[in-house]
Amino acid sequence: MNSYKDKTVLVTGASSGIGLAMVHELSNQDYWKPKLNRNKERFKEVREKLESDGWNVMVVWECETRNIDKLVITIDDITNGIMKQLRN
């Protein structure tokens, strides 16, 4: 997992409650790495199930929307996939 070292994370309300807890958790990579790995595994299982049920699964991660050129290509791929399905 990437380190948060030299990164900026803005947490509002970090003096107490949820904000303070988030600051502690963001700095705890021993907590986040297994959690993210579990999320990836669950996502993989759901995707495989949907595909085995006949779904055509296309995924857009939020982080991929930051690069406009890549986003345009992804939207084109999704649109072309939908149009292909409609023609069949």
C-alpha positions in Angstrom: 0.0 0.0 0.0 1.2 3.5 -0.7 2.5 5.5 2.2 0.8 8.7 3.2 4.3 10.2 3.9 4.7 13.5 2.0 0.9 13.4 1.1 -1.7 15.9 2.2 -5.0 14.7 3.7 -7.6 17.3 4.7 -9.7 16.1 7.6 -12.2 18.6 9.0 -13.1 18.4 12.6 -9.9 16.6 13.5 -9.9 17.9 17.0 -12.4 15.4 18.3 -14.8 12.6 17.4 -14.9 11.1 14.0 -12.4 13.6 12.6 -9.8 12.8 15.2 -10.4 9.0 14.7 -9.9 9.4 11.0 -6.5 11.1 11.6 -5.4 8.2 13.7 -6.7 5.6 11.2 -5.1 7.3 8.2 -1.8 7.1 9.9 -2.3 3.4 10.7 -1.3 1.5 7.6 -1.3 -1.8 9.5 -5.1 -1.2 9.7 -5.7 -0.1 6.1 -3.7 -2.7 4.1 -5.6 -5.8 5.3 -8.9 -3.8 5.0 -8.2 -2.8 1.4 -7.1 -6.3 0.6 -10.4 -7.7 1.9 -12.3 -5.1 -0.1 -10.4 -6.2 -3.3 -11.2 -9.8 -2.6 -14.9 -9.2 -2.0 -15.1 -7.1 -5.2 -13.4 -9.9 -7.2 -15.9 -12.4 -5.9 -18.9 -10.1 -6.7 -17.5 -9.4 -10.2 -16.9 -13.1 -10.9 -20.5 -13.9 -9.7 -22.0 -11.3 -11.9 -20.0 -12.5 -14.9 -21.0 -16.1 -14.3 -24.6 -14.9 -14.3 -24.1 -13.4 -17.7 -23.4 -9.8 -16.8 -20.8 -7.7 -18.8 -19.0 -5.9 -15.9 -17.2 -2.7 -16.6 -15.5 -0.9 -13.7 -14.6 2.7 -13.3 -12.6 3.5 -10.1 -13.0 7.0 -8.8 -9.3 7.6 -9.0 -9.4 6.9 -12.7 -11.7 9.9 -13.3 -8.9 12.3 -12.5 -7.2 11.8 -15.9 -9.6 13.3 -18.4 -8.0 11.5 -21.4 -8.3 8.1 -19.7 -11.8 8.9 -18.5 -12.9 9.8 -22.1 -11.5 6.4 -23.3 -13.3 4.6 -20.5 -16.6 6.3 -21.3 -16.2 5.4 -24.9 -15.5 1.8 -24.0 -18.7 1.7 -21.8 -20.8 3.4 -24.5 -19.5 1.0 -27.2 -20.1 -2.0 -24.9 -23.7 -0.9 -24.3 -24.3 -0.2 -28.0 -22.9 -3.7 -28.8 -25.3 -5.3 -26.3 -28.3 -3.4 -27.7 -27.5 -4.5 -31.3 -27.5 -8.2 -30.3 
